[in-house]
Amino acid sequence: MKNKNKTLAAWLAFLGGPLGLHRFYLHGMGDTLGWLLPIPTALGLYGIERARQFGLDDGWSWVLIPFLGFTIAACALTAIVYGLTTTEKWNARFNPQSQAQAPAGRTGWLTIGAVVLALFFGAIVLMSSIAFSFQRYFEHQVEEGRKMSQ
């Protein structure tokens, strides 16, 4: 059995997380969560397409778009967790047949790069998703209040 590399797992979680690539790498093609991750990603992409077609006032688009943002942010958090896991814990969990200090679980500069970029972009996407959701929600509430007052 081949050792699971922490750096590769962190990069897969950051770049391909919304498609479940990191889950398939670590747990195999039979991983249920890996197969479920593309669903909120697809819903969010569908929400973006609806917003392009019908404008931002489309109720379904502002409900669906945050699915993509929150999925990307969760995968960025996963990349951070993977990158900051100690060598001993990583090898004990993903490489139990190896020694505690096996090279596959070591943290290098590429691992740190994945963590830094995941933190940067994950925070941006998370805050943007929250701001978009609340803005659309409050605009909807104001519009409903106007309808009631007329």
N, C-alpha and C positions, 0 to 999 in steps of 0.2 A: 504494500500500500504506500502511495506517494505522500510525502509530507505536504501539509497545507501551509502555504506561505502567507504570513501576516500582511506583508506589504501588498501583495497581489489582492488579497481579500479586501483590504481597505480601499484600494483603487477601484475594484469592482463594485463595492458598495457605493462609492462616491459617483462613479461614472455610469454604471449600469444597474444600480440598485433598483430603480423603478421598474426594471424588467426582471428583477429577481436573480441577476447573474451571480451575485455574491452568495446567495443561498444555494444555487446549483453547484457552485464551486466547492463550498464547504460541506454540504449535506447530500449532494447527488441530485440526479434528475427526478427522483421521487419525492422531493421536498414539497409539501403542500403549500407552505407559505410562499415559496418561490414561484409557484404557479398562480397564486392569488395576487401577488404584487402588481402584475400588469393590469388588473381590473380597475383599481382607482386611477392608475396612470391613464388608461384609455378613456375613462369617464371624464377626467380633467381635460384631456385633449379634445374630446367631443364638446365639452363646455366652451373651449377656446374657439372651436369651429362654429358653434352656435353664435357666439359673441361676434364673430366676423360676419356671419350671415345676417343676423337679426339685430345687432347692436348690443350695447351693454345694458340696455333696459330689459333684455330677455331674462325672465326669472330663472329659467333652467340653467342658463349659462353662469349666472353668479352663484348658483348652488353647486354646480359641477366643477368649475375652475379650481376652487380650493382643494379638491381631492388631489389634483396633480401637485400643487404646492406643498401640501402636507406630506405627501408620499416622498417627494424629493427631499424635504427637510428631515424626515424620519430616516431615510437612507443615508443622508449626510451624517446624522447623529450616529448611525450604526458604524460608518467609516471611522468616526472619531473614537468610538468605543473600541473597535478592533485595533486601531493604531496605538491606543494608550494602554492596551492590555499588556501586562508583564510577560516576558518571555516564558517564564515557568507556567503561568496560567494558560497561555496560548497553547503551548505544547501539551500540557496536561489535558486540555479540552479537545484540541483538533489533531494532535499528533501523539496519542498516548503510547504508541510503540517506540517513540524516540526518547532521547534523554531530555531532561528538563531544560538544558541550555542549547538545544539543537538550533542550528542557524535559521531554520524556517520560521521560528517565532521571534527572532531578533528584530529590534527597532533600528532602522537606518534612516538616512536622510530622505529617501524616497517615501518612507512611511510617514515621516514628519510632514513632508510636502502634501501628502494626501490628507492628513489631519488638518493642516492649516487651510488648504483650499476648501475642504468640506465644512470647516467652521465658518469661513468667510461666505461661501455661496449658500450654505444651509441657513445661516442667520438671515441673509438677504431674502431668500425665498420664503422663509417662515414669516418674517415680518411683513413682507409684501402680501402674502396670502391672508394674514390676519387683517391687515389694513383694508384689502380689497373686500373681504367678507363683511367687516363691520361697516364700511362705507356703503356698500350695496344694501345691507340690512337697514341702516338708518335712513338712507334715501327712500327706501320702500316704505318705511314707517311714516316718514314725513308726507309722502304722496298719499298714503291711505288716510292720514289725518286730514289732509286737504279735501279729499273726497267726502269725508264725513262731515266736514264743516260747511260744505256747500249745499 
